[in-house]
């Protein structure tokens, strides 16, 4: 039986012919070492914004029995993922579709799914592989932590966006995630998006600390996309601002972060303003920050 790293090298699209007929989708995992960092909200927003820019996007909730994507979108919970696993429904029947935005949500406490001994990483990669020619982007909202499923999906993806906060536990767990990906799966590049930032100096310290640690101890690069400011107030204020109307400051400035990522990966600018500067709260000056590439 192949080792995980060998199998991934044979499957990962970086190691296939990039000019293969019909190859379209860029597979991007949105991941994090620690839960509660805003990863799912970032994944939803990224998928929505790309779909609004005429890209056809599939978002897959990879937390197979603790799905939050439908909850955050205000959609009815369902067991379509289980229907897909058991072939009771087709892939298309299991999707939520809104224009160019397609969502494959997962289950929520499904006992039948819980009791099955399934290799979810391979199952989800099979889904991606079967439909990658139908989309421009396939986004994987990966479970937080270092589970086999999450690590395999992260390693398989073309790019990884690690969402972290300035919290020490989040920084430590993000490094642990990159360490395992680098040493066990041969992944040598990740993108960092820092969420819930209070001040510019806090952001700069975090980027410096994490960037230097990666540079000194791993054979990997950390590309910094920028940061999203901390939204104070109601618990769901961040989701309301980020996932709400198109006129919010958070909405406009997240487009700048996304633009930096898409310009680098596919050469396309998705920001209506054409700016590639990171998100800044109104407490800091944009000219003071220079996102690092470590």
C-alpha positions as CSV (number, residue, x, y, z in Angstrom):
1,X,0.0,0.0,0.0
2,X,1.3,3.5,-0.9
3,X,2.4,5.8,1.8
4,X,0.2,8.9,2.1
5,X,2.8,11.2,0.7
6,X,3.4,9.0,-2.4
7,X,-0.3,8.7,-3.0
8,X,-0.8,12.5,-2.8
9,X,2.1,13.2,-5.1
10,X,0.4,10.9,-7.7
11,X,-2.9,12.6,-7.2
12,X,-2.0,16.3,-6.6
13,X,-2.7,18.5,-9.6
14,X,0.6,20.2,-9.2
15,X,2.2,16.9,-10.4
16,X,-0.2,16.4,-13.3
17,X,0.1,17.9,-16.7
18,X,-1.3,21.4,-16.2
19,X,-2.3,21.5,-19.9
20,X,-4.4,18.4,-19.7
21,X,-7.6,18.8,-21.8
22,X,-10.5,20.3,-20.0
23,X,-8.6,21.0,-16.7
24,X,-10.1,24.1,-15.2
25,X,-10.7,24.2,-11.5
26,X,-8.2,25.6,-9.1
27,X,-8.6,23.7,-5.8
28,X,-8.1,25.9,-2.7
29,X,-8.4,24.7,0.8
30,X,-9.4,27.2,3.5
31,X,-7.9,25.8,6.6
32,X,-6.7,26.5,10.1
33,X,-5.0,24.8,13.1
34,X,-7.5,26.1,15.6
35,X,-11.3,26.3,15.5
36,X,-13.2,29.6,15.9
37,X,-10.9,31.7,13.7
38,X,-13.6,32.6,11.1
39,X,-12.5,30.0,8.5
40,X,-16.0,29.0,7.3
41,X,-17.1,32.6,7.0
42,X,-14.0,33.4,5.0
43,X,-14.6,30.4,2.7
44,X,-18.2,31.4,2.1
45,X,-17.3,35.0,1.3
46,X,-14.5,33.9,-1.0
47,X,-16.8,31.6,-2.9
48,X,-19.6,34.2,-3.1
49,X,-17.3,37.0,-4.3
50,X,-15.6,34.8,-7.0
51,X,-19.0,33.7,-8.2
52,X,-20.1,37.3,-8.5
53,X,-17.1,37.9,-10.7
54,X,-18.3,35.4,-13.2
55,X,-16.2,32.4,-11.9
56,X,-18.1,29.2,-11.5
57,X,-17.4,28.1,-7.9
58,X,-18.0,24.9,-5.9
59,X,-17.7,25.2,-2.1
60,X,-17.5,21.9,-0.3
61,X,-18.0,21.7,3.4
62,X,-15.4,19.1,4.4
63,X,-16.4,18.9,8.1
64,X,-18.5,15.9,7.2
65,X,-20.8,15.6,10.2
66,X,-20.5,19.1,11.8
67,X,-21.4,21.3,8.8
68,X,-21.7,25.0,9.4
69,X,-21.9,26.4,5.8
70,X,-25.6,26.0,5.5
71,X,-26.1,27.4,9.0
72,X,-24.2,30.6,8.2
73,X,-26.1,31.0,4.9
74,X,-29.4,30.5,6.6
75,X,-30.2,27.4,4.6
76,X,-32.3,24.4,5.8
77,X,-30.1,21.6,7.1
78,X,-30.2,18.4,5.1
79,X,-28.5,15.0,4.7
80,X,-27.6,15.4,1.0
81,X,-24.0,14.5,1.7
82,X,-25.2,11.1,3.1
83,X,-27.4,10.7,0.1
84,X,-24.3,11.3,-2.1
85,X,-22.2,8.8,-0.1
86,X,-24.8,6.1,-0.4
87,X,-25.6,7.0,-4.1
88,X,-29.3,7.7,-3.2
89,X,-28.9,11.0,-5.1
90,X,-26.7,12.3,-7.8
91,X,-24.1,15.0,-7.2
92,X,-26.2,17.6,-8.9
93,X,-29.2,16.7,-6.7
94,X,-27.1,17.2,-3.6
95,X,-26.1,20.8,-4.4
96,X,-27.4,24.1,-3.3
97,X,-27.2,26.3,-6.5
98,X,-27.4,30.1,-6.7
99,X,-26.1,31.2,-10.0
100,X,-22.4,30.5,-10.3
101,X,-22.2,29.6,-6.6
102,X,-22.6,25.9,-5.9
103,X,-22.5,24.4,-2.4
104,X,-22.1,20.8,-1.2
105,X,-22.9,21.0,2.5
106,X,-22.2,18.2,4.9
107,X,-24.3,16.6,7.6
108,X,-25.0,17.6,11.2
109,X,-24.9,14.7,13.6
110,X,-26.0,12.0,11.2
111,X,-25.9,8.7,13.1
112,X,-25.6,6.6,10.0
113,X,-22.7,8.6,8.8
114,X,-21.1,8.5,12.2
115,X,-21.2,4.8,12.4
116,X,-19.7,4.2,9.0
117,X,-16.0,3.6,8.7
118,X,-15.3,5.8,5.7
119,X,-12.2,7.3,4.3
120,X,-13.6,10.8,3.9
121,X,-10.4,12.3,2.5
122,X,-10.4,9.9,-0.5
123,X,-14.2,10.2,-0.8
124,X,-14.0,14.0,-1.0
125,X,-11.0,13.9,-3.4
126,X,-13.0,11.6,-5.6
127,X,-15.8,14.3,-5.7
128,X,-13.3,17.0,-6.6
129,X,-11.6,14.9,-9.3
130,X,-14.9,13.9,-10.8
131,X,-16.1,17.5,-11.2
132,X,-13.0,19.6,-11.5
133,X,-13.6,20.3,-15.2
134,X,-17.0,21.8,-14.4
135,X,-15.7,24.7,-12.3
136,X,-13.2,27.5,-12.2
137,X,-12.6,27.2,-8.5
138,X,-13.3,24.4,-6.0
139,X,-13.0,25.7,-2.4
140,X,-12.6,23.2,0.4
141,X,-13.8,24.4,3.8
142,X,-11.5,22.0,5.8
143,X,-12.0,21.0,9.4
144,X,-9.7,22.7,11.9
145,X,-6.9,20.7,13.4
146,X,-4.6,17.9,12.3
147,X,-7.0,15.2,11.4
148,X,-6.1,12.8,8.5
149,X,-9.0,14.1,6.4
150,X,-8.0,17.7,6.9
151,X,-4.3,17.1,6.2
152,X,-4.9,15.0,3.1
153,X,-7.3,17.6,1.6
154,X,-4.9,20.4,2.4
155,X,-2.0,18.5,0.8
156,X,-4.1,17.7,-2.3
157,X,-5.1,21.2,-2.9
158,X,-3.4,23.5,-5.4
159,X,-3.2,26.3,-2.8
160,X,-3.9,26.6,0.9
161,X,-5.2,29.7,2.8
162,X,-4.5,29.3,6.5
163,X,-6.8,31.5,8.5
164,X,-5.3,32.4,11.9
165,X,-5.9,35.0,14.6
166,X,-3.3,36.8,16.8
167,X,-4.2,34.4,19.7
168,X,-1.1,32.5,20.8
169,X,-2.9,29.2,20.5
170,X,-3.9,30.0,16.9
171,X,-0.4,31.0,16.0
172,X,1.0,27.8,17.5
173,X,-1.6,25.6,15.9
174,X,-1.1,27.2,12.5
175,X,2.6,26.5,12.7
176,X,1.9,22.9,13.7
177,X,-0.3,22.6,10.7
178,X,2.3,23.9,8.3
179,X,5.0,21.7,10.0
180,X,3.0,18.5,9.4
181,X,2.2,19.5,5.8
182,X,5.8,20.3,5.1
183,X,7.5,17.3,6.7
184,X,5.0,14.6,6.0
185,X,3.3,15.7,2.8
186,X,6.0,17.8,1.1
187,X,3.9,21.0,1.0
188,X,6.3,23.9,0.7
189,X,4.0,26.9,0.2
190,X,1.0,28.3,2.1
191,X,-1.0,31.6,2.2
192,X,-1.8,33.3,5.5
193,X,-4.8,35.4,6.2
194,X,-4.9,37.0,9.7
195,X,-8.4,37.5,11.1
196,X,-9.7,39.4,14.1
197,X,-6.8,41.9,14.2
198,X,-7.1,44.8,16.7
199,X,-4.1,46.9,15.7
200,X,-1.5,47.2,13.0
201,X,1.3,46.5,15.5
202,X,-0.4,43.3,16.6
203,X,-0.6,42.1,13.0
204,X,3.0,43.0,12.2
205,X,4.2,41.1,15.3
206,X,2.3,38.0,14.4
207,X,3.5,38.0,10.8
208,X,7.1,38.5,11.9
209,X,6.9,35.8,14.5
210,X,5.2,33.2,12.4
211,X,7.1,34.1,9.2
212,X,10.5,33.8,10.9
213,X,9.6,30.5,12.5
214,X,8.5,29.0,9.2
215,X,11.6,30.4,7.5
216,X,14.0,29.1,10.2
217,X,12.6,25.6,10.8
218,X,10.7,24.6,7.7
219,X,11.6,24.3,4.0
220,X,8.5,26.2,3.1
221,X,7.3,29.7,2.2
222,X,4.5,31.7,3.9
223,X,2.8,34.2,1.6
224,X,0.9,36.8,3.6
225,X,-2.4,38.0,2.1
226,X,-3.2,40.6,4.7
227,X,-5.6,40.9,7.6
228,X,-9.2,41.4,8.5
229,X,-10.0,43.7,11.5
230,X,-11.7,42.6,14.7
231,X,-15.4,43.4,14.7
232,X,-16.6,44.2,18.2
233,X,-20.2,43.9,19.4
234,X,-22.6,41.1,18.9
235,X,-21.2,37.6,18.5
236,X,-22.5,37.3,15.0
237,X,-21.4,40.8,14.0
238,X,-18.5,39.5,11.8
239,X,-20.8,37.3,9.8
240,X,-23.3,40.0,9.4
241,X,-20.7,42.4,8.1
242,X,-18.7,40.0,6.0
243,X,-21.6,38.0,4.6
244,X,-24.1,40.9,4.4
245,X,-24.6,43.7,2.0
246,X,-22.1,44.7,-0.6
247,X,-21.7,48.2,0.8
248,X,-20.0,47.3,4.1
249,X,-16.4,48.3,4.6
250,X,-15.5,44.7,5.5
251,X,-17.0,43.5,2.2
252,X,-15.1,46.1,0.1
253,X,-11.8,45.5,1.8
254,X,-12.0,41.7,1.8
255,X,-12.2,42.1,-2.0
256,X,-8.7,43.5,-1.8
257,X,-7.3,40.5,0.0
258,X,-9.0,38.2,-2.4
259,X,-7.7,40.2,-5.3
260,X,-4.1,39.7,-4.1
261,X,-4.7,36.0,-4.0
262,X,-6.3,35.6,-7.4
263,X,-3.8,38.0,-9.1
264,X,-1.0,35.7,-7.9
265,X,-2.7,32.4,-8.6
266,X,-4.5,33.0,-11.9
267,X,-3.5,36.5,-13.0
268,X,-7.0,37.9,-12.5
269,X,-8.0,40.9,-10.3
270,X,-11.4,40.3,-8.7
271,X,-11.6,43.6,-6.9
272,X,-14.0,46.1,-8.4
273,X,-11.7,48.9,-7.3
274,X,-8.7,47.1,-8.7
275,X,-6.8,47.5,-5.5
276,X,-4.6,44.7,-4.0
277,X,-4.0,46.3,-0.6
278,X,-4.8,44.3,2.5
279,X,-7.8,45.0,4.7
280,X,-7.2,47.9,7.1
281,X,-9.4,49.0,10.0
282,X,-10.0,52.7,10.2
283,X,-7.6,52.8,13.2
284,X,-4.5,52.2,11.1
285,X,-2.9,53.8,8.0
286,X,-2.6,51.8,4.9
287,X,0.8,53.2,4.0
288,X,2.2,51.8,7.3
289,X,1.8,48.1,6.3
290,X,4.0,46.1,3.9
291,X,2.7,42.5,3.8
292,X,5.6,40.1,4.1
293,X,6.4,37.1,1.9
294,X,8.5,34.8,3.9
